[in-house]
Amino acid sequence: MRQYSYIAIAFIILVFGIIFIPRIVTRIQQSDRVDASRLSAEMPLAFIELNGEAKQVPDFVFTNQDNRIISNEDYLGKVYVVEFFFTTCPTICPIMNTNMKRLENAFGNRDDFGIASVTIDPEKDTPEQLKRYAENLEVFSQNWHFLTGDIDSIYALANKGFNIFAGINPDVAGGFEHQGYFALVDKNGYLRSRTDRFGNPIVYYLGIPEGESEVQGTDMLIEDVQKLLENE
């Protein structure tokens, strides 16, 4: 009889381990991520360095959805966020710009905040196409510019200027592949970011969902934009 009791207890322990231990581990991991994010949010934002020097956004000149010429100088004095996208993207771009709307809703009425959405498909994304896209998103900020221009300049800005990959690939959905990152730029044109728990800059903010993390890239970005607007 006692032998059966031991077997029953062992079975209960096994079931408990299978069902509950993974949940406990997941909660601990998520708690660690949240605590790390909150800790880094309290620290000054890092400068992104290249060869020991703080990296500035390279010069660029493009055309926006209103056929206006927009350059990096138009963003001086503004905290702004940069993304690379295309209007016919069937995968991550709609998610990215849904999250970008959160930033506009939070800061779009401010003169010292802006967004630069640079198309990686300038052949299709004419100013007229970008205008329709902006209208469908119900963009209201005067400083959210959807930018198009010379394809070589666009790809140089993405891949070399920001080190955010963008490329033509006819084998993927939409014909282009790119990373779903947002870059944060301060009022003086320097790339900035919060740091991880080890003190290293995260560099970019993921503009699409990241697993089951309670604190997403856009959540962190909203906090850090606010920090730059208030303190610098």
C-alpha positions in Angstrom: 0.0 0.0 0.0 2.8 2.3 0.9 4.5 1.6 -2.4 1.4 2.8 -4.2 1.4 6.0 -2.2 5.0 6.7 -3.2 4.1 6.1 -6.8 1.1 8.5 -6.5 3.2 11.2 -4.9 5.9 10.8 -7.6 3.3 11.1 -10.3 1.9 14.3 -8.8 5.4 15.8 -8.6 6.0 14.8 -12.2 2.8 16.4 -13.4 3.5 19.6 -11.3 6.9 19.8 -12.9 5.6 19.4 -16.4 2.8 22.0 -16.1 4.0 24.6 -13.7 7.8 24.8 -13.7 8.0 26.1 -17.4 5.5 28.8 -16.4 7.5 29.8 -13.4 10.7 30.0 -15.5 9.0 32.1 -18.2 7.7 34.5 -15.6 11.1 34.9 -14.1 12.6 35.5 -17.5 10.0 38.1 -18.3 10.4 39.7 -15.0 14.2 39.9 -15.6 13.5 41.6 -19.0 11.1 44.0 -17.5 13.4 44.9 -14.6 16.3 45.3 -17.0 14.2 47.6 -19.2 13.1 49.7 -16.3 16.6 50.0 -15.0 18.0 51.1 -18.4 15.1 53.5 -18.7 16.4 55.4 -15.6 19.9 55.8 -17.1 21.0 58.5 -19.6 20.7 57.4 -23.2 23.9 56.3 -24.8 25.5 57.7 -27.9 26.0 55.2 -30.7 29.8 55.2 -31.4 31.7 54.3 -34.6 35.5 54.2 -34.4 35.3 55.8 -31.0 33.2 58.8 -32.1 29.5 59.5 -31.6 27.7 58.7 -34.8 25.6 61.4 -36.5 23.0 60.8 -39.2 24.6 61.3 -42.6 23.4 64.1 -44.9 20.4 63.2 -47.0 18.1 65.0 -49.4 14.8 63.4 -50.4 11.3 64.3 -51.5 8.3 63.9 -49.2 4.6 63.1 -49.8 3.9 66.7 -50.5 6.6 67.1 -53.1 8.7 69.1 -50.7 12.5 68.7 -50.5 13.4 67.4 -47.0 16.9 67.0 -45.7 18.5 66.0 -42.4 18.8 69.7 -41.6 15.0 69.9 -41.5 15.2 67.6 -38.4 17.8 69.6 -36.5 16.3 70.8 -33.3 13.9 67.9 -33.3 14.0 64.4 -31.7 13.1 62.1 -34.4 12.6 58.4 -35.3 13.7 56.8 -38.6 12.4 53.7 -40.4 12.9 52.1 -43.8 9.7 50.6 -45.3 7.7 50.4 -48.5 4.0 51.0 -49.1 3.2 47.7 -50.7 4.9 45.6 -48.0 2.7 42.7 -47.2 4.6 41.6 -44.0 6.1 43.8 -41.3 5.6 47.4 -42.5 1.9 47.6 -41.6 2.9 46.5 -38.1 5.8 48.9 -37.9 3.6 51.9 -38.9 0.8 50.9 -36.5 3.5 51.2 -33.8 4.8 54.4 -35.4 1.3 55.8 -35.0 1.6 55.3 -31.3 4.6 57.7 -31.4 2.7 60.2 -33.4 -0.3 60.0 -31.0 2.1 60.7 -28.1 4.3 63.4 -29.6 2.9 64.4 -33.0 1.6 67.8 -31.8 5.0 68.9 -30.8 7.2 71.0 -33.0 10.4 69.4 -31.7 9.4 65.8 -32.7 9.5 64.2 -36.1 9.4 60.9 -38.0 11.3 60.0 -41.2 9.8 57.1 -43.1 12.1 56.3 -46.0 10.8 54.0 -48.8 13.1 51.3 -50.1 10.9 51.0 -53.2 11.2 54.5 -54.8 10.2 53.3 -58.2 6.6 52.6 -57.0 6.6 54.9 -54.0 6.2 58.2 -55.7 5.2 61.3 -53.7 1.6 60.7 -54.8 1.7 57.1 -53.6 3.3 58.2 -50.3 0.6 60.8 -49.9 -2.2 58.2 -50.3 -0.3 56.0 -47.8 -0.1 58.8 -45.3 -3.7 59.7 -45.7 -4.7 56.0 -45.1 -2.7 56.1 -41.9 -4.5 59.3 -40.9 -1.2 61.0 -40.3 -1.7 64.4 -38.7 1.9 65.5 -37.7 3.5 68.1 -39.9 6.8 66.6 -39.1 6.1 63.0 -40.3 7.7 62.9 -43.7 7.4 59.9 -46.0 10.5 60.2 -48.2 11.5 59.0 -51.6 14.4 59.7 -53.9 17.4 58.2 -55.7 17.5 54.4 -55.0 21.3 54.4 -54.5 21.1 57.2 -52.0 18.3 55.4 -50.1 20.2 52.1 -49.9 23.4 53.8 -48.9 21.6 55.6 -46.1 20.0 52.4 -44.8 22.9 50.0 -45.1 25.8 52.3 -44.5 24.4 55.3 -42.8 22.2 53.5 -40.3 23.4 49.9 -40.7 19.8 48.8 -41.0 19.7 46.2 -43.7 17.5 46.8 -46.8 17.7 44.9 -50.1 15.9 43.8 -53.2 15.0 40.1 -53.2 12.4 38.9 -55.7 12.1 35.6 -53.8 10.5 37.1 -50.7 7.0 38.5 -50.2 6.8 42.0 -51.7 10.2 41.7 -53.5 12.2 43.5 -50.8 13.6 42.5 -47.5 14.5 44.7 -44.6 14.9 44.9 -40.8 12.0 46.1 -38.7 14.1 48.5 -36.7 13.4 52.1 -35.6 16.4 54.4 -35.0 16.3 57.3 -32.5 18.0 60.6 -33.3 18.5 63.5 -30.9 18.1 67.2 -31.6 21.7 67.5 -32.7 21.5 64.6 -35.2 23.2 62.0 -33.1 22.0 58.4 -32.9 21.0 57.5 -29.4 19.6 54.5 -27.5 19.1 53.0 -24.0 21.5 50.4 -22.8 21.0 46.7 -21.8 21.7 45.3 -18.4 25.4 45.1 -19.2 25.7 48.8 -20.2 25.8 48.2 -23.9 23.7 50.3 -26.3 20.8 48.4 -27.8 21.3 50.6 -30.8 17.9 50.1 -32.4 14.3 49.6 -31.2 12.4 46.7 -32.7 9.3 48.0 -34.4 7.5 44.7 -34.5 6.4 42.4 -31.6 9.2 40.6 -29.7 7.9 37.3 -28.4 6.0 37.5 -25.2 8.1 40.3 -23.7 6.0 42.7 -21.6 8.0 45.6 -22.7 8.2 46.0 -26.4 10.6 48.1 -28.5 7.9 50.8 -29.1 7.3 51.0 -25.4 10.9 51.7 -24.7 11.1 54.1 -27.6 8.2 56.2 -26.3 10.0 56.4 -22.9 13.3 57.4 -24.5 11.8 60.0 -26.9 10.2 61.6 -23.8 13.5 61.6 -22.1 15.3 63.3 -24.9 12.5 65.9 -25.3 12.6 66.7 -21.6 16.3 66.6 -20.9 18.2 67.7 -24.0 
